[in-house]
């Protein structure tokens, strides 16, 4: 259960950080850049959670894997959402 919550926190932090960027395609306007510190706080908390649950090196790389998946798939999913990929 804690793995699921920590994974969702990492996923949410990555999504929230992505939505504050100017190049995001999910919202008509990006979220305010003042929201980035909140995303970073959640990300730091999830890194601490992963490092508590696993070995510190394994927890660090688990966070990297989840963030790579989030930042790699969100632009692709936005293309599928708008139908521009056809």
Order of alpha helices (4+ residues) and beta strands (2+ residues): alpha-alpha-alpha
